[in-house]
Amino acid sequence: MALKPEDVAAIAHLARLEIRDEDVSSYADNLSRILDFVQQLERADTEGVAPMAHPLAMSQRLRADEVTEQDQRERFQQNAPQVEAGLYLVPKVIE
């Protein structure tokens, strides 16, 4: 899938990214190659392949679930502008 420089400029605008005009064609080329690779991966036959979380059949080492730090909430909340019942109060941003 080939992206045109106009496509990259439109995507950059929607994502609020600033791309210099001289770099747009380079981005279009690189993104097109990435999309081509993804299409190539989509064609791979995965029938009968079990999903996995990790390519190696290893178990994770687990550490003991122990508290390693002191409770310093009171100290940290002294810096907050507003606190109530142990919670930080922040201005409402969504109505």
N, C-alpha and C positions, 0 to 999 in steps of 0.2 A: 504494500500500500504506500503510495508516494504522496507525501504531504507537500503542498505548495507553500511558498513563503507567505502567501496571504492567509493560509490556514494557521500557520504558526503565529503570525501576528495577531489573529483573532483569538487564538487560544491563550496567548500571553496576556492579551487585554482582559479576557474573562477571568484569568487567574491573578490578575493585578501584578504581573511580572513585567519588569522593564527590560527589554532586549534591544540592544543597539541595532540600528538598521543594517549595518555591515555584518552582523552575526546571524541574522534571520535565516539566510540560506544554509548556513552551517547547521543550525538547529533543525531545519527542515530535513536535511540529509540524514543527520544522526537519528532523529525521531523516526524517520521512514525506515531506516535499517532496524531499529528496535521493533517497530510494528511488524516488519517482514519476519523477523525472528520469532515473534509471538505467534504469527500465523503458521510458521513452520512447526512450532511446538504443538499447536492445536491439531495438526495432521497426524501426530504420533498415535499409534494404536495402543490404547491403555486398557483394552478389554481384558478382564481377568486379573488386573493388577490391583492388589489390595492397597488402600490408602495408608499412609504412614506419617508419623509425626517427625521422624528422624531417619536418615538413611542407614544408620548403624543400629544394629540390634543390641543396644546397651541400656542398662538401667541407670537412672540418675542417682548419684550419691546424695543422700539426704543428711542434713545436719540436724542437730537437736534443736527443738523449738524452745529456745531459752531467751529470756529478756536480757539484753546486753547493755541497755541504756537506762538511765534514770528518767523518771517522769519529771519533765521540766516545763510543763504546760503553764504553770503560774508565772514562771520567769519570762517565757516567750510572750504571754499575753499582756505583760506590762508594757510592751512596745506597741500594742495595737491601739488604734484610736478609740474603738468601741468594742466592749466585750459584755456579754450577758449570759449568765448560767454556764460559764465555761466555753461559750461559743463566740467566734469572731462575728461581729456585725458588719455588713458591707452595704453600700448603697444599692437600692433597687435599680436594675438596669433593663428589665423587661416588664412591660405593663400587661 
